[in-house]
Each structure stands twice: as structure tokens, then as C-alpha cells.
Amino acid sequence: MECDFLIIGGGIAGASAGAALAPLGRVVLWEAEAGFGHHASGRSAALFEESYGLPAVVALNRASRADHEAGGWMSPRGLMLLGFDGQNAAFESDVATMGLERISIEDGRAKVPILSSAVAQAAFHADAYDLDTDAMIQRGIRAVANATPGRRIDRIERIAGGWCVTAGDANITARQIVNAAGAWADAVAVSAGVQPLGLTPLRRSMARLRAPGGHDVSGWPMIFGVGESWYAKPDAGALIVSPAEEVASEPVDAYPDDMTLAEGLDRYQAAVTEAVTRPMATWAGLRTFTPDRCLAIGPSDVDGFWWCAGQGGYGFQTSPAAARLLADHVAGRGSEFESATVSALDPGRFR
């Protein structure tokens, strides 16, 4: 098999890159797991929050918004920050960073009726949205010429005019490679003779709880503790609650740490009146960051090998604009972004 672009990785990074590159040539996407979006993409909190992230990430968020709206992927959620006594300075910092407005505890309790008396301050904005993550991945998968799961890379060899890549009994010759392998992206780079970026996968655990007190939680906002020390979000009639931890991990199919999850649930419990019940399910995912926590979008130190990696916790909300930026690099054309943003996302900053 031959193609112009081989994308390695079938999460949102690879799927969106495929959609953006499809007009430039034949795109083939290989995913190591049995299904697409298995790891970080399948375990995302699935929120669009425009102000979330460093300046270059925020620029991608803003440039992606119209795509999310046009795709019909956004539905209203809202975001509420809660603080306890003694957290005033950290609370004010979060309010300023996230562009929230202070509200009374009574107004907060009108939005989430189970807030406890320990909650001393609240802030809110409506400009946060759920994302239809499955629809976003499937759009990208449909856009490429061929997308195949179960293709775990065994060897990448540089050849004249491109690359020869082997996965099991499958071989492909590709003019160019896009590395969208998430937590495994550095390992993929090394196998191709490309300098790695120093990516760090960080574990984050989650628990699904039954709707507390039998409430209809569908209209509740996503709730954050100060300093993102925990969060809770409605999901399919239940609540997902996370301790929002960041624990360095090897690239693995992550599983939750029971003690960390219990500590996070305890922080959530302090903010609500309803007792935490036995979780319906628990899981964990890896959010993979570059050393400076901005994405890496662009060329590597080897011609024909491109990075679309280091999405951290911003993968879905940045994906349309990040994929366009990648396609602009590949096509050698100008970008919609200011040079400072392009430079902040350039993988060459780590050489």
C-alpha cells in the first residue's frame, strides 16, 4: 500500500489531522488499539472552555470555536468554581484566569442544589460547553482514504522519497508521516530516528457516581474546586468526579489509583450535602504534555516527519485549529495565527 500521509494514532489528534490533510493527498491512518479513540480521547472530560490553557492554547481554542459550532458538536454546560474558607487568594486567581463572575452562594445553590454550607464562595460563567467527542473523531475517520485499527507499529524505516512502515503483517510506503500517537509519540519518533520532545504522560482518574439524591443533574454546570483540585461534571444522567491529579506515568493503558481517587472524592464530598455512594465505574486516562505544556504542531528535525502531539488536556477543544495549523505547515502556506503563537507551538523549540 502507498499513501501521501500516514497518520500514526487514531485519537482526536490523528482524526482531525486526517480531515485537514485529506485535501492535500491520500491519507492513511493507523491506530494501535482495536478501536479509535481508545486512550486519552475516550476518557476526556469533553468540555470546551475557551480560556483554559496557556496563551497559545487559548488562541487554538478561539480559532476552533466556529468549527465546533458548525459541526453541531457543542451543547451548553456552564462552569462553576467553588471555594472554601481560607482559599480567597487562589479563588480570586482562578476567577481572573478563567474569566468568571462571582455569584452568591444562593445563586450557586440554585444551579447545584446540593452545595454544602462549607462552600464559602462561588463564581460562574455560561460560556462552557460539552463536546460530542465521538462525532468529532468519526468525522475525521470518515475523511481519510483508509483508517485501520489494530496496527501497532513494529518498524519505521527511512527510504528514498519517504518512509516504509511495518505493523504486524502490514506494510505501507508513505511520503510523509504524522506522529499523533499521544502518550506513545516519543517512542514512535525514536523508532523513526527522530529526536523526541520529552513528552510526559500524566495520569488522571475518574469515578462515575449515581445522580446524587436522585436529582436531575442534566442542567448542572461543570464544577471545579479551587486550583483544579477536583471537578464534577454531569454525564449521561450521572456525575463524573475526578481528583484532577497529575501523576507521571509510562505510556500504558492507565488505571485509577484507589487512594488518589478516594482523596478526590473526599474533596468533592466537602462541597456537597449528599453522601458519596459507591462508584458505578472508575477509570483513568493519560494527558500527555510537552515540557512547557503547549502542544507540538509542526515539523520534526527529519524531513517528512511531522508532530501533532502534546495535547495534554486540550485535545478536543483545540483540534480543528491545531489540525489546520499542521496542514498549513505541510502545504508550506501561511497560517491564520500570529507568529508568536506558531512559534509557541513549534516542536523545534525543544531542540
VEXDREN-2710 file (C-alpha; in Angstrom, 1 decimal):
% VEXDREN-2710
k/r/px/py/pz
1/MET/0.0/0.0/0.0
2/GLU/1.2/3.5/-0.7
3/CYS/0.0/6.9/0.6
4/ASP/1.0/10.5/0.8
5/PHE/0.4/10.8/4.5
6/LEU/0.5/8.1/7.1
7/ILE/-1.0/9.2/10.4
8/ILE/0.0/7.2/13.4
9/GLY/-2.6/7.4/16.1
10/GLY/-6.4/7.2/16.0
11/GLY/-7.5/9.6/18.7
12/ILE/-8.7/13.1/18.1
13/ALA/-5.2/14.4/17.2
14/GLY/-4.9/11.8/14.4
15/ALA/-8.5/12.0/13.3
16/SER/-8.6/15.8/13.0
17/ALA/-5.2/15.8/11.3
18/GLY/-6.6/13.4/8.8
19/ALA/-9.5/15.6/7.9
20/ALA/-7.3/18.6/7.5
21/LEU/-4.7/16.8/5.3
22/ALA/-7.2/14.9/3.1
23/PRO/-7.4/17.7/0.5
24/LEU/-3.6/17.5/0.1
25/GLY/-3.3/13.9/-0.8
26/ARG/-4.1/10.3/0.1
27/VAL/-4.3/9.8/3.9
28/VAL/-4.0/6.5/5.7
29/LEU/-4.5/6.4/9.5
30/TRP/-3.2/3.5/11.6
31/GLU/-4.3/3.0/15.2
32/ALA/-2.6/0.5/17.5
33/GLU/-5.7/-0.4/19.5
34/ALA/-8.7/-2.3/18.4
35/GLY/-10.8/0.8/18.2
36/PHE/-10.3/4.5/17.6
37/GLY/-10.1/7.0/20.5
38/HIS/-9.3/4.2/23.0
39/HIS/-7.0/6.0/25.4
40/ALA/-7.0/9.7/26.2
41/SER/-9.6/10.7/23.7
42/GLY/-12.0/8.1/25.0
43/ARG/-11.5/9.3/28.6
44/SER/-11.8/13.0/28.1
45/ALA/-14.0/15.3/30.2
46/ALA/-15.2/16.6/26.8
47/LEU/-15.5/20.3/27.7
48/PHE/-14.9/23.4/25.6
49/GLU/-13.7/26.2/27.8
50/GLU/-12.2/28.9/25.6
51/SER/-10.0/30.4/28.4
52/TYR/-8.5/27.1/29.5
53/GLY/-4.7/26.9/28.9
54/LEU/-1.6/29.0/28.1
55/PRO/-1.9/31.8/25.6
56/ALA/-1.1/29.7/22.5
57/VAL/-3.6/27.1/23.6
58/VAL/-6.2/29.8/24.1
59/ALA/-5.5/31.0/20.6
60/LEU/-6.2/27.5/19.3
61/ASN/-9.4/27.3/21.4
62/ARG/-10.7/30.5/20.0
63/ALA/-9.8/29.6/16.4
64/SER/-11.6/26.2/16.9
65/ARG/-14.9/27.6/18.2
66/ALA/-16.6/28.2/14.8
67/ASP/-15.7/24.7/13.7
68/HIS/-17.3/23.2/16.9
69/GLU/-20.4/25.3/16.3
70/ALA/-20.7/24.5/12.6
71/GLY/-20.2/20.8/13.4
72/GLY/-23.0/20.8/15.9
73/TRP/-20.6/19.4/18.5
74/MET/-21.3/21.9/21.3
75/SER/-24.1/21.9/23.8
76/PRO/-24.5/24.3/26.8
77/ARG/-23.0/23.3/30.1
78/GLY/-21.6/26.2/32.0
79/LEU/-18.8/26.2/34.6
80/MET/-18.9/27.0/38.3
81/LEU/-15.9/27.4/40.6
82/LEU/-16.3/26.7/44.3
83/GLY/-14.0/27.8/47.2
84/PHE/-13.8/27.1/50.9
85/ASP/-12.7/29.4/53.7
86/GLY/-9.0/30.2/53.5
87/GLN/-8.9/29.9/49.7
88/ASN/-9.5/33.5/48.9
89/ALA/-6.3/34.3/47.1
90/ALA/-6.4/31.1/45.0
91/PHE/-10.1/31.6/44.3
92/GLU/-9.5/35.2/43.0
93/SER/-6.7/34.0/40.8
94/ASP/-8.9/31.3/39.2
95/VAL/-11.7/33.8/38.7
96/ALA/-9.4/36.1/36.9
97/THR/-7.7/33.4/34.8
98/MET/-10.9/31.7/33.7
99/GLY/-12.9/34.9/33.2
100/LEU/-15.6/34.0/35.7
101/GLU/-18.1/36.3/37.6
102/ARG/-18.6/36.0/41.3
103/ILE/-22.1/34.8/42.3
104/SER/-23.8/34.4/45.6
105/ILE/-23.9/31.1/47.3
106/GLU/-27.7/31.2/46.9
107/ASP/-27.3/31.6/43.2
108/GLY/-24.8/28.8/43.2
109/ARG/-27.2/26.6/45.1
110/ALA/-29.9/27.4/42.6
111/LYS/-27.7/25.9/39.9
112/VAL/-26.5/22.9/42.0
113/PRO/-28.9/22.4/44.9
114/ILE/-26.6/20.1/46.9
115/LEU/-23.9/22.6/47.7
116/SER/-22.9/22.3/51.4
117/SER/-22.5/25.0/54.0
118/ALA/-18.7/24.6/53.7
119/VAL/-18.8/26.4/50.3
120/ALA/-17.8/30.0/51.1
121/GLN/-17.6/31.5/47.6
122/ALA/-18.7/30.7/44.0
123/ALA/-18.2/32.0/40.5
124/PHE/-19.7/31.1/37.2
125/HIS/-19.9/31.7/33.5
126/ALA/-22.2/30.1/31.0
127/ASP/-19.6/30.1/28.2
128/ALA/-18.5/26.5/28.6
129/TYR/-19.9/23.6/26.5
130/ASP/-20.0/19.8/26.3
131/LEU/-18.4/18.5/23.1
132/ASP/-19.6/15.5/21.2
133/THR/-16.3/13.8/21.1
134/ASP/-17.4/10.7/19.3
135/ALA/-18.9/12.7/16.4
136/MET/-15.6/14.7/16.2
137/ILE/-13.5/11.5/15.9
138/GLN/-15.8/9.9/13.4
139/ARG/-15.8/12.9/11.2
140/GLY/-12.0/12.6/10.9
141/ILE/-12.1/8.9/10.3
142/ARG/-14.6/9.3/7.5
143/ALA/-12.4/11.9/5.8
144/VAL/-9.4/9.8/5.3
145/ALA/-8.9/7.3/2.5
146/ASN/-8.2/4.4/4.9
147/ALA/-8.4/4.1/8.7
148/THR/-7.4/0.8/10.3
149/PRO/-7.3/-0.1/14.0
150/GLY/-5.1/-2.9/15.3
151/ARG/-2.0/-1.6/13.5
152/ARG/0.7/-1.5/16.2
153/ILE/3.9/-0.1/14.7
154/ASP/6.9/-2.5/14.6
155/ARG/9.3/-0.7/12.4
156/ILE/9.7/2.7/10.7
157/GLU/12.4/2.9/8.0
158/ARG/13.6/6.0/6.1
159/ILE/13.7/5.3/2.3
160/ALA/14.2/7.4/-0.8
161/GLY/11.2/9.7/-1.1
162/GLY/9.6/8.8/2.2
163/TRP/9.1/6.0/4.7
164/CYS/8.4/2.3/4.9
165/VAL/6.3/1.4/8.0
166/THR/5.6/-2.1/9.2
167/ALA/2.8/-3.2/11.7
168/GLY/2.5/-6.9/12.0
169/ASP/2.0/-8.4/8.6
170/ALA/1.0/-4.9/7.1
171/ASN/3.4/-2.7/5.3
172/ILE/2.9/0.8/3.8
173/THR/5.1/3.2/2.0
174/ALA/4.3/6.8/2.9
175/ARG/5.7/10.0/1.5
176/GLN/5.2/11.7/4.9
177/ILE/4.4/10.6/8.5
178/VAL/2.3/12.5/11.1
179/ASN/3.0/11.4/14.6
180/ALA/-0.3/11.7/16.5
181/ALA/0.4/8.8/18.9
182/GLY/-0.4/10.5/22.1
183/ALA/1.5/9.1/25.1
184/TRP/3.5/6.9/22.7
185/ALA/4.5/9.8/20.4
186/ASP/8.1/10.0/21.7
187/ALA/8.6/6.2/21.3
188/VAL/7.3/6.5/17.7
189/ALA/9.7/9.3/17.0
190/VAL/12.7/7.3/18.3
191/SER/11.8/4.3/16.2
192/ALA/11.9/6.6/13.1
193/GLY/15.3/8.1/14.1
194/VAL/13.6/11.4/15.1
195/GLN/14.6/13.4/18.2
196/PRO/11.9/13.0/20.9
197/LEU/10.3/16.0/22.6
198/GLY/10.4/14.9/26.2
199/LEU/6.7/14.2/26.4
200/THR/5.3/13.3/29.9
201/PRO/2.1/11.3/30.2
202/LEU/0.2/12.3/33.4
203/ARG/-2.5/10.1/34.9
204/ARG/-5.9/11.4/35.7
205/SER/-8.5/9.3/37.5
206/MET/-12.3/9.5/37.3
207/ALA/-15.3/7.9/39.0
208/ARG/-18.9/7.8/37.8
209/LEU/-21.4/8.3/40.6
210/ARG/-25.2/7.9/40.6
211/ALA/-27.1/11.2/40.4
212/PRO/-26.8/12.5/44.0
213/GLY/-30.1/12.4/45.9
214/GLY/-31.9/11.4/42.8
215/HIS/-31.6/14.9/41.3
216/ASP/-31.8/15.5/37.6
217/VAL/-28.2/16.6/37.0
218/SER/-28.5/17.2/33.3
219/GLY/-28.7/21.0/33.6
220/TRP/-26.0/21.4/36.3
221/PRO/-22.8/23.1/35.3
222/MET/-19.3/21.5/35.5
223/ILE/-18.0/22.3/38.9
224/PHE/-14.3/22.9/39.8
225/GLY/-12.6/23.1/43.1
226/VAL/-10.1/26.0/43.5
227/GLY/-6.8/25.2/41.8
228/GLU/-8.5/22.4/39.8
229/SER/-8.2/20.3/43.0
230/TRP/-11.2/18.3/41.9
231/TYR/-14.1/18.5/39.4
232/ALA/-17.5/17.1/38.8
233/LYS/-19.5/17.0/35.6
234/PRO/-22.9/15.7/34.6
235/ASP/-22.6/12.8/32.2
236/ALA/-25.5/10.6/30.9
237/GLY/-27.7/11.1/34.0
238/ALA/-24.8/10.6/36.4
239/LEU/-21.8/12.6/37.7
240/ILE/-18.2/12.0/36.8
241/VAL/-15.9/13.2/39.6
242/SER/-12.2/13.5/39.3
243/PRO/-9.4/14.3/41.8
244/ALA/-7.8/16.1/38.8
245/GLU/-4.4/14.6/39.7
246/GLU/-1.3/14.8/37.5
247/VAL/0.9/11.8/38.2
248/ALA/3.7/10.9/35.8
249/SER/3.3/7.6/34.1
250/GLU/4.8/5.4/31.4
251/PRO/2.7/5.2/28.3
252/VAL/0.2/2.5/29.3
253/ASP/-3.5/1.7/29.3
254/ALA/-3.9/3.7/32.5
255/TYR/-5.9/2.5/35.5
256/PRO/-7.0/4.7/38.5
257/ASP/-5.2/4.8/41.8
258/ASP/-7.7/4.0/44.5
259/MET/-6.2/6.2/47.2
260/THR/-5.9/9.2/44.9
261/LEU/-9.5/8.7/43.8
262/ALA/-10.7/8.4/47.4
263/GLU/-8.9/11.7/48.3
264/GLY/-10.5/13.5/45.3
265/LEU/-14.0/12.2/46.2
266/ASP/-13.4/13.4/49.8
267/ARG/-12.7/16.9/48.4
268/TYR/-15.8/16.8/46.4
269/GLN/-17.8/15.5/49.4
270/ALA/-16.9/18.5/51.4
271/ALA/-18.6/20.7/48.8
272/VAL/-22.0/18.8/48.8
273/THR/-24.6/17.6/51.1
274/GLU/-25.3/14.2/49.5
275/ALA/-23.1/11.4/50.6
276/VAL/-20.8/9.9/48.1
277/THR/-22.1/6.5/47.1
278/ARG/-20.1/3.5/45.7
279/PRO/-18.9/4.4/42.2
280/MET/-20.7/2.9/39.3
281/ALA/-17.4/2.7/37.5
282/THR/-13.8/4.1/37.8
283/TRP/-11.2/4.6/35.1
284/ALA/-8.1/6.7/34.3
285/GLY/-6.5/8.3/31.3
286/LEU/-3.2/9.8/30.4
287/ARG/-3.0/13.5/29.5
288/THR/0.4/13.9/27.6
289/PHE/2.2/17.2/27.9
290/THR/5.3/18.7/26.4
291/PRO/7.9/20.2/28.8
292/ASP/6.2/23.7/28.6
293/ARG/2.6/22.3/28.4
294/CYS/1.9/23.8/24.9
295/LEU/1.1/21.5/22.0
296/ALA/3.7/20.5/19.5
297/ILE/2.4/21.1/16.0
298/GLY/4.8/21.2/13.0
299/PRO/8.0/19.7/11.6
300/SER/10.5/17.5/13.3
301/ASP/14.2/17.5/12.8
302/VAL/13.8/15.0/10.0
303/ASP/12.1/16.0/6.7
304/GLY/8.7/14.4/6.1
305/PHE/8.1/13.6/9.8
306/TRP/5.5/15.8/11.5
307/TRP/4.4/16.3/15.1
308/CYS/0.8/16.5/16.2
309/ALA/1.3/15.8/19.9
310/GLY/1.4/17.0/23.4
311/GLN/-2.3/17.9/23.5
312/GLY/-2.5/17.5/27.3
313/GLY/-6.0/18.3/28.5
314/TYR/-6.8/20.4/25.4
315/GLY/-7.0/17.9/22.6
316/PHE/-10.7/18.1/21.6
317/GLN/-11.2/21.8/22.1
318/THR/-8.1/22.8/20.1
319/SER/-8.3/20.0/17.5
320/PRO/-9.9/21.9/14.5
321/ALA/-7.4/24.8/14.6
322/ALA/-4.4/22.6/15.5
323/ALA/-5.1/20.4/12.5
324/ARG/-5.4/23.4/10.2
325/LEU/-2.0/24.7/11.5
326/LEU/-0.5/21.3/10.8
327/ALA/-1.9/21.3/7.3
328/ASP/-0.6/24.8/6.7
329/HIS/2.9/23.7/7.7
330/VAL/2.7/20.6/5.4
331/ALA/1.4/22.6/2.5
332/GLY/4.0/25.4/3.0
333/ARG/1.4/28.1/3.2
334/GLY/0.8/30.9/5.6
335/SER/-1.1/30.4/8.8
336/GLU/-4.1/32.2/10.3
337/PHE/-2.1/32.6/13.6
338/GLU/0.3/35.2/14.7
339/SER/3.9/34.3/14.5
340/ALA/4.2/34.2/18.3
341/THR/1.5/31.5/18.5
342/VAL/3.1/29.5/15.7
343/SER/6.5/29.7/17.4
344/ALA/5.0/28.7/20.8
345/LEU/3.6/25.5/19.2
346/ASP/6.7/24.8/17.0
347/PRO/8.3/21.4/18.0
348/GLY/11.7/22.9/17.2
349/ARG/11.6/24.8/20.4
350/PHE/12.8/21.7/22.2
351/ARG/15.9/21.1/20.1
END
